[in-house]
Amino acid sequence: MFGRWRKVRADRKLWRQAGSLAELGGLMARWLEGDLSVWPGYAVAGPDEETADLVPVLARLNRAGFVTDQSQPGCDEYGIYGHWKQRAAVSGLVGDEQLLNALARVAEAERLTILVRTVDEASRRPGITATTVDGEAYTDFGGHLSRSDLRHIWLGTSWAALAEIEAAWQVTLIDPVYGRTDRLWPALDEALALVTTP
């Protein structure tokens, strides 16, 4: 028990010491891979079980500068709570224009929905429904995050990192087809290849 508490405390210190979006991306990749026990916006240790297959591409995205904060695979299945339908989706923060352009290019080529927002935009357009249960909207992606929202999600990070978080683009990519799992994730790897190719 005390070992776990010490680990959580040490990991929180790493988040507080991170001074940039790039450093937060590196820490998020480590959290996804199980090396860190916590991240500021999520109280549970480790990503949700449904995310396990997505960890490699999510970790690569974070290390490349797309600091993810929400993701889900596509699915279309019946469970004890009803008929779940999900669109594959990911959202997060991007501070690098070259990476943003690469994400936009692959979204257009693969016919994915991409939303790009900023903290200062006046629009209060809602996000896009990405999960339904028995035909009713359950989860959405791509809603505008205010400064207050971002400071709540990233509570426990440095002021320098928060400044970069607030200045970043809020980026969401969604596969428009419910249940499809083979379009979004390879497209994200394609975007990373565009950035790393000279």
Z-matrix of the N, CA and C atoms (Angstrom, degrees):
N
C 1 1.443
C 2 1.531 1 111.15
N 3 1.343 2 116.21 1 -47.13
C 4 1.461 3 118.85 2 -179.89
C 5 1.524 4 111.40 3 -68.48
N 6 1.339 5 116.60 4 -32.41
C 7 1.460 6 120.21 5 176.76
C 8 1.513 7 111.16 6 -62.41
N 9 1.319 8 117.35 7 -41.90
C 10 1.467 9 122.51 8 178.34
C 11 1.531 10 109.70 9 -63.92
N 12 1.331 11 117.20 10 -44.34
C 13 1.462 12 120.78 11 -179.88
C 14 1.523 13 110.94 12 -61.83
N 15 1.339 14 117.01 13 -41.51
C 16 1.468 15 120.37 14 179.04
C 17 1.525 16 110.61 15 -64.50
N 18 1.333 17 116.74 16 -39.61
C 19 1.464 18 121.29 17 178.96
C 20 1.533 19 110.50 18 -62.54
N 21 1.336 20 116.57 19 -47.65
C 22 1.469 21 120.86 20 179.03
C 23 1.524 22 110.06 21 -59.48
N 24 1.311 23 117.00 22 -44.88
C 25 1.469 24 121.26 23 -179.70
C 26 1.531 25 111.38 24 -61.85
N 27 1.338 26 116.70 25 -44.08
C 28 1.467 27 120.69 26 179.45
C 29 1.529 28 110.58 27 -65.41
N 30 1.332 29 116.99 28 -39.64
C 31 1.467 30 120.42 29 179.94
C 32 1.521 31 111.47 30 -67.74
N 33 1.318 32 117.44 31 -39.56
C 34 1.473 33 120.04 32 176.99
C 35 1.523 34 111.18 33 -62.00
N 36 1.315 35 116.06 34 -35.07
C 37 1.465 36 120.32 35 178.33
C 38 1.529 37 110.57 36 -63.12
N 39 1.342 38 116.48 37 -39.52
C 40 1.471 39 119.88 38 177.75
C 41 1.525 40 111.09 39 -60.34
N 42 1.337 41 117.46 40 -41.97
C 43 1.466 42 120.64 41 178.84
C 44 1.526 43 110.50 42 -64.98
N 45 1.336 44 117.06 43 -39.41
C 46 1.470 45 120.02 44 179.49
C 47 1.521 46 111.69 45 -66.10
N 48 1.330 47 116.69 46 -31.73
C 49 1.465 48 120.85 47 -176.94
C 50 1.523 49 112.83 48 -82.00
N 51 1.326 50 118.28 49 -19.40
C 52 1.464 51 121.01 50 -179.63
C 53 1.525 52 109.06 51 -62.35
N 54 1.336 53 116.41 52 129.84
C 55 1.455 54 119.81 53 -175.11
C 56 1.508 55 115.04 54 -110.76
N 57 1.340 56 117.61 55 5.12
C 58 1.457 57 119.59 56 -177.01
C 59 1.525 58 110.27 57 -152.09
N 60 1.320 59 114.73 58 165.97
C 61 1.462 60 121.18 59 176.37
C 62 1.529 61 110.01 60 -62.33
N 63 1.336 62 116.69 61 -39.15
C 64 1.469 63 120.51 62 179.37
C 65 1.528 64 110.98 63 -61.41
N 66 1.329 65 117.13 64 -41.93
C 67 1.459 66 120.16 65 178.61
C 68 1.525 67 110.88 66 -66.77
N 69 1.337 68 117.44 67 -38.17
C 70 1.460 69 120.32 68 176.17
C 71 1.523 70 110.89 69 -62.76
N 72 1.338 71 117.19 70 -38.89
C 73 1.462 72 120.58 71 177.62
C 74 1.519 73 111.93 72 -61.56
N 75 1.329 74 116.51 73 -41.50
C 76 1.461 75 119.80 74 177.17
C 77 1.518 76 112.01 75 -62.72
N 78 1.329 77 116.55 76 -41.18
C 79 1.460 78 120.40 77 178.43
C 80 1.529 79 111.40 78 -68.31
N 81 1.342 80 116.68 79 -39.01
C 82 1.466 81 119.56 80 178.42
C 83 1.526 82 110.56 81 -62.85
N 84 1.331 83 117.16 82 -40.37
C 85 1.466 84 120.31 83 177.02
C 86 1.525 85 110.15 84 -59.97
N 87 1.312 86 116.92 85 -43.04
C 88 1.467 87 120.87 86 178.75
C 89 1.525 88 111.46 87 -63.87
N 90 1.345 89 117.23 88 -38.37
C 91 1.467 90 120.34 89 177.49
C 92 1.525 91 110.23 90 -64.23
N 93 1.324 92 115.87 91 -45.19
C 94 1.462 93 119.90 92 179.34
C 95 1.530 94 111.63 93 -59.01
N 96 1.318 95 116.06 94 -38.26
C 97 1.462 96 121.26 95 -177.98
C 98 1.528 97 113.01 96 -81.88
N 99 1.322 98 117.40 97 -2.40
C 100 1.456 99 120.96 98 176.17
C 101 1.509 100 115.71 99 92.20
N 102 1.337 101 117.39 100 5.38
C 103 1.455 102 121.20 101 -178.62
C 104 1.529 103 112.58 102 -79.65
N 105 1.341 104 117.19 103 -28.41
C 106 1.463 105 122.07 104 177.81
C 107 1.527 106 109.19 105 -112.72
N 108 1.313 107 116.16 106 147.32
C 109 1.462 108 120.88 107 -174.70
C 110 1.523 109 113.70 108 -88.84
N 111 1.323 110 117.84 109 -19.57
C 112 1.466 111 120.86 110 -175.47
C 113 1.526 112 110.41 111 -143.61
N 114 1.314 113 115.39 112 158.33
C 115 1.465 114 121.39 113 160.95
C 116 1.518 115 107.06 114 -136.36
N 117 1.329 116 118.62 115 154.03
C 118 1.465 117 120.51 116 -168.71
C 119 1.523 118 115.61 117 -55.00
N 120 1.318 119 119.11 118 -36.58
C 121 1.463 120 120.16 119 -174.38
C 122 1.507 121 115.21 120 -92.72
N 123 1.306 122 118.25 121 8.41
C 124 1.456 123 119.79 122 -172.40
C 125 1.511 124 109.08 123 -144.37
N 126 1.320 125 117.57 124 119.64
C 127 1.463 126 121.25 125 -173.82
C 128 1.526 127 113.22 126 -81.86
N 129 1.326 128 117.33 127 -17.58
C 130 1.459 129 120.89 128 -175.87
C 131 1.524 130 110.07 129 -86.66
N 132 1.327 131 116.57 130 140.96
C 133 1.470 132 120.76 131 178.11
C 134 1.520 133 109.69 132 -75.97
N 135 1.306 134 116.01 133 116.35
C 136 1.456 135 121.16 134 177.74
C 137 1.516 136 113.38 135 86.03
N 138 1.328 137 116.02 136 155.78
C 139 1.468 138 120.28 137 -179.87
C 140 1.529 139 111.11 138 -69.04
N 141 1.314 140 115.66 139 161.52
C 142 1.450 141 121.97 140 177.53
C 143 1.528 142 110.13 141 -59.81
N 144 1.312 143 115.96 142 150.01
C 145 1.468 144 121.65 143 -177.07
C 146 1.527 145 112.82 144 -55.10
N 147 1.331 146 117.20 145 -36.60
C 148 1.463 147 119.87 146 -178.13
C 149 1.531 148 112.13 147 -66.22
N 150 1.326 149 116.21 148 -15.66
C 151 1.464 150 121.42 149 -177.59
C 152 1.523 151 112.92 150 -88.67
N 153 1.320 152 118.06 151 -8.19
C 154 1.472 153 121.69 152 -173.09
C 155 1.524 154 112.97 153 -50.78
N 156 1.326 155 117.82 154 -45.88
C 157 1.466 156 120.53 155 -178.26
C 158 1.525 157 112.87 156 -70.38
N 159 1.328 158 116.92 157 -17.35
C 160 1.465 159 121.51 158 -177.53
C 161 1.530 160 112.68 159 -91.63
N 162 1.331 161 117.10 160 -11.42
C 163 1.467 162 121.07 161 -173.78
C 164 1.527 163 113.09 162 -54.32
N 165 1.334 164 120.45 163 -46.01
C 166 1.468 165 117.99 164 -178.63
C 167 1.530 166 113.74 165 -57.45
N 168 1.335 167 117.41 166 -47.64
C 169 1.468 168 118.57 167 -178.85
C 170 1.527 169 110.75 168 -70.99
N 171 1.329 170 118.20 169 -36.48
C 172 1.464 171 120.12 170 177.72
C 173 1.522 172 111.21 171 -63.78
N 174 1.325 173 117.04 172 -40.71
C 175 1.471 174 120.08 173 178.49
C 176 1.527 175 110.25 174 -63.92
N 177 1.340 176 117.35 175 -41.55
C 178 1.473 177 119.88 176 177.85
C 179 1.533 178 110.75 177 -62.49
N 180 1.329 179 116.62 178 -42.03
C 181 1.465 180 120.34 179 178.83
C 182 1.525 181 111.10 180 -59.68
N 183 1.319 182 115.66 181 -46.41
C 184 1.469 183 119.71 182 -178.71
C 185 1.516 184 111.50 183 -63.06
N 186 1.315 185 117.35 184 -42.75
C 187 1.471 186 119.96 185 179.66
C 188 1.525 187 111.75 186 -67.08
N 189 1.339 188 116.50 187 -24.50
C 190 1.466 189 120.65 188 179.70
C 191 1.530 190 112.48 189 -86.79
N 192 1.348 191 117.54 190 -9.09
C 193 1.459 192 119.13 191 177.16
C 194 1.509 193 116.31 192 116.03
N 195 1.334 194 118.65 193 -0.28
C 196 1.463 195 121.75 194 173.28
C 197 1.527 196 106.08 195 -97.53
N 198 1.331 197 116.09 196 95.14
C 199 1.467 198 121.34 197 -175.19
C 200 1.528 199 107.83 198 -81.40
N 201 1.318 200 115.82 199 101.46
C 202 1.459 201 121.00 200 -173.89
C 203 1.525 202 111.01 201 -79.59
N 204 1.334 203 114.87 202 146.49
C 205 1.456 204 119.51 203 176.98
C 206 1.526 205 112.78 204 -129.98
N 207 1.326 206 117.12 205 -7.02
C 208 1.463 207 121.04 206 -179.75
C 209 1.526 208 107.55 207 -158.11
N 210 1.326 209 116.29 208 135.93
C 211 1.467 210 119.73 209 176.73
C 212 1.513 211 109.05 210 -157.83
N 213 1.325 212 115.32 211 157.50
C 214 1.456 213 120.44 212 174.90
C 215 1.521 214 109.38 213 -159.07
N 216 1.340 215 116.27 214 148.82
C 217 1.464 216 119.74 215 174.33
C 218 1.525 217 109.88 216 -80.74
N 219 1.311 218 116.04 217 165.29
C 220 1.455 219 120.00 218 171.54
C 221 1.520 220 109.29 219 -76.24
N 222 1.319 221 117.20 220 148.09
C 223 1.463 222 120.33 221 173.24
C 224 1.518 223 109.57 222 -160.05
N 225 1.318 224 114.79 223 158.65
C 226 1.464 225 123.03 224 175.81
C 227 1.521 226 105.21 225 -149.59
N 228 1.333 227 115.74 226 94.63
C 229 1.462 228 118.95 227 -173.16
C 230 1.517 229 111.46 228 -150.03
N 231 1.314 230 113.59 229 160.14
C 232 1.454 231 120.91 230 176.78
C 233 1.515 232 108.67 231 -102.85
N 234 1.328 233 116.16 232 137.02
C 235 1.455 234 121.50 233 178.39
C 236 1.514 235 109.82 234 -138.79
N 237 1.307 236 116.13 235 -171.26
C 238 1.460 237 119.48 236 -177.32
C 239 1.534 238 111.83 237 -67.43
N 240 1.338 239 117.02 238 -19.98
C 241 1.460 240 120.06 239 -179.84
C 242 1.526 241 113.24 240 -98.94
N 243 1.316 242 117.31 241 4.45
C 244 1.453 243 119.85 242 177.60
C 245 1.517 244 113.00 243 123.22
N 246 1.328 245 115.33 244 -163.17
C 247 1.471 246 122.83 245 -178.63
C 248 1.525 247 108.89 246 -91.72
N 249 1.341 248 115.68 247 108.64
C 250 1.463 249 122.50 248 -179.23
C 251 1.518 250 109.82 249 -95.40
N 252 1.324 251 115.52 250 128.71
C 253 1.462 252 120.92 251 172.93
C 254 1.515 253 107.68 252 -127.41
N 255 1.330 254 115.64 253 127.61
C 256 1.469 255 120.15 254 179.76
C 257 1.518 256 110.33 255 -127.56
N 258 1.320 257 114.27 256 143.29
C 259 1.454 258 121.10 257 167.38
C 260 1.528 259 107.16 258 -93.55
N 261 1.321 260 117.24 259 138.15
C 262 1.466 261 120.08 260 173.01
C 263 1.523 262 107.33 261 -61.19
N 264 1.336 263 116.26 262 133.17
C 265 1.457 264 119.55 263 -175.35
C 266 1.523 265 110.91 264 -155.32
N 267 1.324 266 114.83 265 153.34
C 268 1.467 267 121.09 266 175.12
C 269 1.518 268 107.90 267 -149.11
N 270 1.331 269 115.82 268 144.61
C 271 1.456 270 119.72 269 175.49
C 272 1.523 271 109.18 270 -140.91
N 273 1.325 272 114.59 271 159.41
C 274 1.450 273 119.33 272 179.51
C 275 1.518 274 111.31 273 172.47
N 276 1.319 275 114.44 274 -157.51
C 277 1.461 276 122.13 275 -174.13
C 278 1.518 277 111.05 276 -119.53
N 279 1.316 278 115.99 277 137.04
C 280 1.461 279 122.15 278 178.35
C 281 1.519 280 108.16 279 -130.94
N 282 1.320 281 116.02 280 127.35
C 283 1.456 282 120.37 281 178.53
C 284 1.516 283 113.78 282 -107.34
N 285 1.341 284 117.04 283 -9.83
C 286 1.462 285 122.49 284 -175.26
C 287 1.530 286 109.86 285 -102.66
N 288 1.327 287 116.12 286 122.70
C 289 1.469 288 120.37 287 -176.63
C 290 1.524 289 112.37 288 -65.76
N 291 1.335 290 117.92 289 -35.42
C 292 1.459 291 120.41 290 178.91
C 293 1.539 292 110.65 291 -63.07
N 294 1.318 293 117.13 292 -41.94
C 295 1.464 294 120.79 293 177.39
C 296 1.517 295 110.78 294 -66.58
N 297 1.322 296 117.65 295 -41.56
C 298 1.457 297 120.91 296 177.24
C 299 1.525 298 110.67 297 -59.12
N 300 1.336 299 117.53 298 -45.13
C 301 1.461 300 121.17 299 179.10
C 302 1.524 301 111.77 300 -63.39
N 303 1.335 302 117.22 301 -38.05
C 304 1.462 303 120.76 302 178.13
C 305 1.528 304 110.56 303 -65.17
N 306 1.325 305 117.04 304 -41.45
C 307 1.465 306 120.41 305 177.63
C 308 1.530 307 110.59 306 -63.56
N 309 1.321 308 116.84 307 -41.19
C 310 1.467 309 120.65 308 179.10
C 311 1.530 310 110.90 309 -65.04
N 312 1.335 311 117.17 310 -39.63
C 313 1.469 312 120.59 311 179.69
C 314 1.522 313 111.94 312 -63.07
N 315 1.330 314 117.05 313 -46.11
C 316 1.474 315 118.64 314 -178.85
C 317 1.529 316 110.73 315 -71.77
N 318 1.324 317 117.52 316 -32.73
C 319 1.464 318 119.54 317 176.79
C 320 1.520 319 110.20 318 -61.35
N 321 1.339 320 116.34 319 -42.89
C 322 1.467 321 119.81 320 178.71
C 323 1.530 322 110.79 321 -66.96
N 324 1.322 323 116.82 322 -44.25
C 325 1.464 324 120.43 323 -177.88
C 326 1.525 325 112.32 324 -65.16
N 327 1.329 326 117.02 325 -36.77
C 328 1.462 327 121.25 326 -176.49
C 329 1.527 328 113.02 327 -97.59
N 330 1.320 329 116.01 328 5.52
C 331 1.467 330 121.88 329 179.72
C 332 1.529 331 112.74 330 56.53
N 333 1.313 332 113.77 331 48.08
C 334 1.458 333 122.01 332 174.74
C 335 1.520 334 108.80 333 -99.70
N 336 1.309 335 116.25 334 153.01
C 337 1.457 336 120.67 335 174.86
C 338 1.519 337 108.28 336 -83.57
N 339 1.327 338 116.55 337 130.98
C 340 1.466 339 120.69 338 175.74
C 341 1.518 340 108.45 339 -126.59
N 342 1.315 341 115.81 340 131.89
C 343 1.458 342 123.16 341 174.93
C 344 1.518 343 108.02 342 -117.04
N 345 1.319 344 116.67 343 131.30
C 346 1.467 345 121.54 344 177.74
C 347 1.518 346 107.03 345 -126.80
N 348 1.316 347 115.06 346 120.76
C 349 1.455 348 120.32 347 -176.68
C 350 1.528 349 109.16 348 -128.76
N 351 1.321 350 116.16 349 166.22
C 352 1.466 351 120.71 350 175.02
C 353 1.525 352 108.31 351 -130.58
N 354 1.312 353 114.93 352 160.15
C 355 1.457 354 119.96 353 -178.31
C 356 1.526 355 111.45 354 -63.83
N 357 1.337 356 117.48 355 -28.49
C 358 1.463 357 121.35 356 -174.94
C 359 1.525 358 114.72 357 -91.46
N 360 1.312 359 118.76 358 -3.15
C 361 1.464 360 118.52 359 -176.93
C 362 1.515 361 110.50 360 -65.51
N 363 1.320 362 115.48 361 146.25
C 364 1.464 363 121.04 362 -177.75
C 365 1.522 364 111.93 363 -82.61
N 366 1.321 365 116.99 364 -23.56
C 367 1.462 366 121.01 365 -175.76
C 368 1.520 367 111.39 366 -64.56
N 369 1.302 368 115.65 367 141.52
C 370 1.461 369 121.39 368 174.57
C 371 1.529 370 109.71 369 -114.80
N 372 1.342 371 115.47 370 31.90
C 373 1.458 372 118.93 371 178.08
C 374 1.523 373 109.40 372 -55.41
N 375 1.323 374 117.22 373 137.42
C 376 1.457 375 119.21 374 178.69
C 377 1.526 376 110.59 375 -73.61
N 378 1.318 377 114.95 376 168.67
C 379 1.456 378 119.49 377 174.50
C 380 1.521 379 110.56 378 -75.19
N 381 1.304 380 115.57 379 -171.03
C 382 1.463 381 122.81 380 -179.08
C 383 1.518 382 108.58 381 -108.37
N 384 1.326 383 116.31 382 133.94
C 385 1.460 384 120.20 383 178.01
C 386 1.524 385 109.57 384 -62.14
N 387 1.325 386 115.68 385 126.15
C 388 1.469 387 120.86 386 -179.85
C 389 1.517 388 112.05 387 -117.00
N 390 1.328 389 117.17 388 -12.53
C 391 1.463 390 121.30 389 177.39
C 392 1.519 391 109.07 390 -138.55
N 393 1.329 392 115.57 391 134.57
C 394 1.464 393 121.21 392 171.92
C 395 1.524 394 108.65 393 -124.88
N 396 1.315 395 114.88 394 150.52
C 397 1.467 396 121.39 395 173.20
C 398 1.520 397 106.27 396 -126.17
N 399 1.328 398 115.09 397 119.06
C 400 1.467 399 121.68 398 -176.32
C 401 1.525 400 111.32 399 52.24
N 402 1.329 401 115.38 400 38.82
C 403 1.455 402 121.22 401 175.93
C 404 1.518 403 115.38 402 83.67
N 405 1.318 404 118.22 403 -5.11
C 406 1.462 405 121.98 404 179.92
C 407 1.532 406 110.17 405 -98.13
N 408 1.326 407 116.85 406 138.42
C 409 1.463 408 121.07 407 178.53
C 410 1.520 409 110.15 408 -58.23
N 411 1.329 410 116.20 409 135.70
C 412 1.465 411 121.03 410 -177.06
C 413 1.533 412 111.93 411 -125.49
N 414 1.340 413 117.17 412 -45.52
C 415 1.465 414 121.51 413 -179.44
C 416 1.518 415 109.14 414 -134.36
N 417 1.335 416 115.97 415 139.96
C 418 1.459 417 118.60 416 173.49
C 419 1.519 418 109.99 417 -123.11
N 420 1.320 419 115.07 418 159.34
C 421 1.462 420 123.74 419 178.63
C 422 1.522 421 107.62 420 -126.50
N 423 1.331 422 115.77 421 147.98
C 424 1.455 423 120.28 422 170.70
C 425 1.510 424 115.78 423 91.72
N 426 1.315 425 118.01 424 11.69
C 427 1.459 426 119.33 425 174.59
C 428 1.524 427 110.59 426 -69.16
N 429 1.325 428 116.09 427 150.67
C 430 1.467 429 121.59 428 179.87
C 431 1.519 430 110.08 429 -65.24
N 432 1.332 431 116.13 430 134.94
C 433 1.462 432 121.80 431 175.12
C 434 1.528 433 109.34 432 -107.59
N 435 1.321 434 115.57 433 124.40
C 436 1.471 435 120.84 434 178.54
C 437 1.524 436 109.50 435 -81.32
N 438 1.331 437 116.12 436 173.42
C 439 1.467 438 120.02 437 174.78
C 440 1.527 439 110.46 438 -57.11
N 441 1.320 440 115.26 439 -42.24
C 442 1.459 441 119.97 440 179.93
C 443 1.537 442 110.99 441 -61.97
N 444 1.333 443 116.47 442 -43.33
C 445 1.474 444 120.42 443 177.52
C 446 1.522 445 110.50 444 -59.51
N 447 1.330 446 116.25 445 -48.01
C 448 1.462 447 120.62 446 -177.05
C 449 1.526 448 111.12 447 -64.69
N 450 1.315 449 116.88 448 -39.85
C 451 1.471 450 119.25 449 179.40
C 452 1.518 451 111.43 450 -67.48
N 453 1.325 452 116.39 451 -31.17
C 454 1.475 453 120.17 452 176.10
C 455 1.528 454 110.55 453 -70.89
N 456 1.332 455 116.46 454 -47.42
C 457 1.470 456 120.76 455 -179.32
C 458 1.520 457 111.01 456 -61.60
N 459 1.321 458 116.68 457 -42.38
C 460 1.462 459 121.34 458 -174.58
C 461 1.524 460 112.75 459 -102.58
N 462 1.334 461 116.42 460 26.79
C 463 1.456 462 121.63 461 175.75
C 464 1.528 463 109.54 462 -56.27
N 465 1.309 464 115.78 463 129.27
C 466 1.459 465 119.17 464 -179.24
C 467 1.515 466 113.26 465 103.18
N 468 1.337 467 117.01 466 4.81
C 469 1.462 468 120.04 467 174.20
C 470 1.529 469 108.64 468 -103.62
N 471 1.315 470 115.72 469 165.60
C 472 1.466 471 121.02 470 -176.89
C 473 1.531 472 111.06 471 -71.74
N 474 1.334 473 115.53 472 161.66
C 475 1.462 474 120.30 473 176.45
C 476 1.527 475 111.03 474 -63.27
N 477 1.325 476 116.76 475 -36.00
C 478 1.471 477 120.01 476 178.81
C 479 1.525 478 110.40 477 -63.66
N 480 1.325 479 116.92 478 -43.69
C 481 1.468 480 120.33 479 178.41
C 482 1.518 481 110.38 480 -66.60
N 483 1.338 482 117.80 481 -41.00
C 484 1.469 483 120.45 482 178.53
C 485 1.525 484 111.79 483 -61.03
N 486 1.323 485 117.08 484 -36.22
C 487 1.469 486 120.02 485 177.91
C 488 1.524 487 110.37 486 -62.06
N 489 1.339 488 117.48 487 -41.51
C 490 1.468 489 120.30 488 178.36
C 491 1.527 490 111.42 489 -71.37
N 492 1.322 491 117.17 490 -34.90
C 493 1.469 492 121.28 491 176.20
C 494 1.522 493 109.80 492 -60.41
N 495 1.335 494 116.41 493 -46.96
C 496 1.462 495 120.77 494 -178.29
C 497 1.527 496 112.52 495 -68.47
N 498 1.325 497 116.87 496 -28.94
C 499 1.468 498 120.72 497 -179.90
C 500 1.532 499 112.49 498 -83.42
N 501 1.325 500 117.80 499 -14.23
C 502 1.470 501 121.76 500 -174.62
C 503 1.531 502 112.05 501 -75.00
N 504 1.327 503 114.52 502 158.96
C 505 1.461 504 120.22 503 170.44
C 506 1.520 505 108.54 504 -77.02
N 507 1.319 506 116.39 505 139.40
C 508 1.465 507 122.44 506 174.18
C 509 1.522 508 106.31 507 -93.17
N 510 1.326 509 115.95 508 109.04
C 511 1.468 510 121.45 509 -169.78
C 512 1.526 511 110.09 510 -114.31
N 513 1.323 512 115.06 511 133.72
C 514 1.465 513 121.85 512 176.60
C 515 1.519 514 108.63 513 -132.22
N 516 1.332 515 115.94 514 134.08
C 517 1.462 516 121.42 515 172.61
C 518 1.523 517 107.98 516 -122.66
N 519 1.333 518 115.70 517 133.31
C 520 1.461 519 121.97 518 -176.83
C 521 1.518 520 109.31 519 -134.65
N 522 1.314 521 116.38 520 133.55
C 523 1.458 522 120.71 521 170.17
C 524 1.524 523 106.62 522 -76.94
N 525 1.324 524 119.40 523 123.22
C 526 1.460 525 119.87 524 -176.30
C 527 1.529 526 114.41 525 -69.35
N 528 1.339 527 117.65 526 -12.39
C 529 1.465 528 121.39 527 -176.69
C 530 1.526 529 110.35 528 -97.61
N 531 1.309 530 116.92 529 119.47
C 532 1.459 531 121.05 530 176.94
C 533 1.527 532 110.66 531 -62.14
N 534 1.322 533 115.76 532 136.94
C 535 1.453 534 121.39 533 174.06
C 536 1.511 535 115.33 534 87.72
N 537 1.325 536 118.98 535 -16.70
C 538 1.464 537 120.95 536 -176.84
C 539 1.527 538 109.70 537 -76.73
N 540 1.320 539 116.50 538 134.55
C 541 1.467 540 120.60 539 -176.19
C 542 1.523 541 113.57 540 -120.02
N 543 1.321 542 118.04 541 -4.68
C 544 1.471 543 119.39 542 -171.15
C 545 1.528 544 114.14 543 -110.45
N 546 1.320 545 118.67 544 17.22
C 547 1.462 546 120.54 545 -178.01
C 548 1.527 547 112.18 546 -110.87
N 549 1.328 548 117.78 547 -52.52
C 550 1.462 549 121.36 548 -173.32
C 551 1.520 550 112.83 549 -65.48
N 552 1.322 551 118.24 550 -49.29
C 553 1.463 552 121.28 551 -170.88
C 554 1.526 553 112.67 552 -67.67
N 555 1.330 554 120.21 553 -44.07
C 556 1.476 555 118.49 554 172.89
C 557 1.533 556 112.56 555 -62.47
N 558 1.344 557 116.36 556 -34.05
C 559 1.471 558 119.58 557 178.84
C 560 1.526 559 110.80 558 -63.87
N 561 1.311 560 117.28 559 -37.98
C 562 1.463 561 120.46 560 178.23
C 563 1.521 562 111.21 561 -65.04
N 564 1.327 563 116.61 562 -39.08
C 565 1.466 564 119.54 563 175.05
C 566 1.527 565 110.58 564 -64.53
N 567 1.326 566 117.59 565 -36.52
C 568 1.471 567 121.17 566 176.85
C 569 1.533 568 109.96 567 -61.30
N 570 1.340 569 116.16 568 -41.07
C 571 1.464 570 119.33 569 179.36
C 572 1.518 571 110.77 570 -62.65
N 573 1.318 572 117.41 571 -41.13
C 574 1.456 573 120.54 572 178.98
C 575 1.528 574 110.57 573 -64.25
N 576 1.332 575 116.41 574 -37.65
C 577 1.471 576 119.80 575 178.07
C 578 1.521 577 110.88 576 -64.17
N 579 1.340 578 117.23 577 -36.91
C 580 1.467 579 120.47 578 178.14
C 581 1.519 580 111.71 579 -63.38
N 582 1.319 581 116.46 580 -35.85
C 583 1.457 582 121.07 581 -178.84
C 584 1.531 583 111.05 582 -73.41
N 585 1.341 584 116.58 583 -38.03
C 586 1.458 585 119.65 584 -174.93
C 587 1.528 586 113.00 585 -86.81
N 588 1.343 587 117.34 586 -15.25
C 589 1.458 588 120.16 587 178.77
C 590 1.530 589 109.76 588 -77.19
N 591 1.327 590 117.84 589 127.76
C 592 1.480 591 119.45 590 -179.45
C 593 1.522 592 112.07 591 -67.90
